[in-house]
Protein backbone atom coordinates (compact mmCIF):
# COMPACT_ATOMS: atom_id res chain seq x y z
CA UNK A 1 0.00 0.00 0.00
CA UNK A 2 3.05 2.29 0.01
CA UNK A 3 3.74 5.03 -0.67
CA UNK A 4 1.33 7.03 1.45
CA UNK A 5 1.63 10.00 3.81
CA UNK A 6 1.76 10.43 7.57
CA UNK A 7 0.83 13.62 9.40
CA UNK A 8 2.61 13.61 12.77
CA UNK A 9 1.08 16.04 15.26
CA UNK A 10 3.19 16.41 18.43
CA UNK A 11 1.99 18.62 21.27
CA UNK A 12 2.04 19.60 24.90
CA UNK A 13 -1.26 20.45 26.54
CA UNK A 14 -2.34 23.22 28.86
CA UNK A 15 -4.09 22.54 32.16
CA UNK A 16 -7.46 23.59 30.67
CA UNK A 17 -8.69 20.53 28.80
CA UNK A 18 -12.43 21.12 29.14
CA UNK A 19 -14.06 19.81 25.96
CA UNK A 20 -10.80 18.40 24.58
CA UNK A 21 -11.68 14.67 24.72
CA UNK A 22 -15.03 15.26 23.03
CA UNK A 23 -13.46 17.36 20.27
CA UNK A 24 -10.63 14.86 19.73
CA UNK A 25 -13.15 12.04 19.39
CA UNK A 26 -15.31 14.06 16.99
CA UNK A 27 -12.26 14.96 14.86
CA UNK A 28 -11.14 11.35 14.64
CA UNK A 29 -14.62 10.34 13.50
CA UNK A 30 -14.74 13.20 10.98
CA UNK A 31 -11.25 12.40 9.65
CA UNK A 32 -12.29 8.79 9.08
CA UNK A 33 -15.02 10.04 6.73
CA UNK A 34 -12.62 12.06 4.53
CA UNK A 35 -11.35 10.91 1.14
CA UNK A 36 -7.94 9.32 1.35
CA UNK A 37 -8.02 8.66 5.12
CA UNK A 38 -6.11 5.48 6.00
CA UNK A 39 -6.04 5.44 9.81
CA UNK A 40 -4.81 7.08 13.02
CA UNK A 41 -2.60 6.26 16.03
CA UNK A 42 -2.16 8.11 19.36
CA UNK A 43 0.30 8.22 22.26
CA UNK A 44 0.22 10.51 25.31
CA UNK A 45 2.88 10.95 27.97
CA UNK A 46 4.78 14.20 28.52
CA UNK A 47 3.97 15.04 24.93
CA UNK A 48 1.03 13.89 22.89
CA UNK A 49 1.53 12.38 19.46
CA UNK A 50 -1.21 11.74 16.93
CA UNK A 51 -0.32 10.29 13.56
CA UNK A 52 -2.90 10.22 10.79
CA UNK A 53 -2.32 8.42 7.51
CA UNK A 54 -3.45 9.61 4.09
CA UNK A 55 -3.28 8.47 0.48
CA UNK A 56 -2.18 11.82 -1.02
CA UNK A 57 -0.93 15.29 -0.13
CA UNK A 58 -4.16 16.64 -1.63
CA UNK A 59 -6.17 14.57 0.88
CA UNK A 60 -4.11 16.14 3.69
CA UNK A 61 -4.73 19.67 2.34
CA UNK A 62 -8.46 18.97 2.14
CA UNK A 63 -8.51 17.70 5.75
CA UNK A 64 -6.62 20.77 6.98
CA UNK A 65 -9.13 23.00 5.16
CA UNK A 66 -12.21 21.21 6.57
CA UNK A 67 -14.26 23.85 8.43
CA UNK A 68 -14.97 21.68 11.48
CA UNK A 69 -11.29 20.73 11.66
CA UNK A 70 -10.34 24.42 11.42
CA UNK A 71 -12.60 25.14 14.41
CA UNK A 72 -10.83 22.39 16.38
CA UNK A 73 -7.45 23.83 15.34
CA UNK A 74 -8.50 27.28 16.58
CA UNK A 75 -9.71 25.84 19.90
CA UNK A 76 -6.42 24.01 20.28
CA UNK A 77 -4.44 27.23 19.81
CA UNK A 78 -6.68 29.23 22.13
CA UNK A 79 -7.20 26.68 24.90
CA UNK A 80 -5.71 23.18 24.79
CA UNK A 81 -2.12 23.38 23.52
CA UNK A 82 0.89 25.21 24.90
CA UNK A 83 3.00 23.96 21.97
CA UNK A 84 2.59 21.84 18.86
CA UNK A 85 4.46 20.83 15.74
CA UNK A 86 3.10 19.16 12.62
CA UNK A 87 5.26 17.10 10.29
CA UNK A 88 4.16 15.60 6.98
CA UNK A 89 6.15 12.58 5.82
CA UNK A 90 6.04 10.25 2.86
CA UNK A 91 6.01 6.60 3.91
CA UNK A 92 7.89 4.59 1.32
CA UNK A 93 8.26 1.32 3.20
CA UNK A 94 6.66 -0.36 6.19
CA UNK A 95 6.85 -3.61 8.09
CA UNK A 96 5.43 -4.94 11.32
CA UNK A 97 5.71 -7.80 13.80
CA UNK A 98 2.98 -9.75 15.59
CA UNK A 99 3.79 -12.22 18.35
CA UNK A 100 1.63 -15.32 18.04
Buried (B, 14 or more C-beta within 10 A) or exposed (E): EEEBBBBBBBBEBEEEEEEBEEBBEEBBEBBEEBEBBBEBEEEEEEEBEBBBBBBEEEBBEBBEEBEEBEEBBEBBEEBBBEEBEEEEEEBEEEEEEEEE
